[in-house]
Amino acid sequence: MDRDLTLFPEDEIGNALWELHQNGNDLLNEREIEFSVLFPSQELALQFGQLLLENNQKLSFTPYEANPELPWEITAYPYMPASYESIIGYKALLVSTAAHLKGEFAGVYFIS
């Protein structure tokens, strides 16, 4: 099967979606997808987490030891279709919301 670059662009997210698709996963069915954001302080991470909770988002809050400059991690777990547009849109929302709290986007992780 040829790769449709409009559905599976050649970037980190598009490649991950293409791999899921190649492994027979139905990407149209909603699934939980993890989006992680790192913060320089516990206070800023908690402020971000509160914003997510106020918008009915499931999340986790944990220390992040791999980066001493950004030692706090908030992971959001939205339930959504695994489409490139949905994932990029949610990522952009998190990035813009986290920016004023000095948060840095850490990645998207797909649950099969």
N, C-alpha and C positions, 0 to 999 in steps of 0.2 A: 504494500500500500504506500502510495506517495504521501508525503507530509504536506498538509495544507498549512502554509505559513501564516495565514490569517487566523487560524485556530490555534496553531502551535508555533509561535514566533521563535526565532533562534536566540533565546536568552535563557536565563536560569529557570524561570517559571515555565516558559514554553517547552523547554527540554524535559522538565519534570512531568508536565502534563502529557507530552508525547510518549514518554516511557510508560506512564500509567495506562494510556490508551493502547499502546502496543501489547501490554500485559493483559488486555481484555477487560479493564475496568470501565464501567459505564460512568462517564464524566458528567452526564446530565442529572443523575441522581444526586440529591444533596448529601453532603458529608461534612464531617467536622474537619476544618483545616486550621492549623496552628500558625499564628503570626506573632513573632517575638520582637520586642522593643527593649533596648537597654538604656539605663539611666545612671547618672553620676551620683545620685543620692537616693536614700530610701524615701525621703519626703517627696521628691519629685515623682518617683515611681508610684507612690501611693496616690498622689494627685491624679496621675494618668489613669490608674486603676479605678479611682472613683468616677472619673468621666465615663469609662467603659461600663461600669456597673449601673450608672444612671441611665445608660442606653441599653440596659438589659443584656449585656454581653457576659458570657461565661469567661472567666480568666483565672490565671494563677500568678502568684507573686513569689519569687524566689531570689536568693542571692545568686550571683553569677561570678564565679571565681576565675574564669578564663580571661577577664579583662579588668584589671585593677582601676582603670579610669571610668569604667561603666559597670559597677559591681551589682546592680539590681536589674532583674528581668521581670517584665510583665509579658505574659503570653495570653493572647486572646484566642478563643476557640469558637469562631462563628460557624454556623451550620449553613452551607451554601453549595450551589452547584460548582463543580470544579472546572469552571470555564475561565479562560484567560481574562476576559473582560471583568468578571466578578472579582477575581483575585487581585488584579491590578487596581481596580476601583477601591477595594477595601484597604489594600496596602497604601494607596495614596491618601486615603482618609486618616489612617494611623500615622503616617509620616507627617502630614500637615498638623495634626493634633498634638503629636509628641514634640514637634520642633520647638514650641515656646516653653517646653519643660526640659529642654536639652536632651531629649530622647533620640536615640539612633536606632533605626530599623535594623534588626539582626537577621531576619529571614522568614521564609514560609516553609512549612513542613506539611506534607500531605499524608493523610491517614487513608490507607487503602480500604 
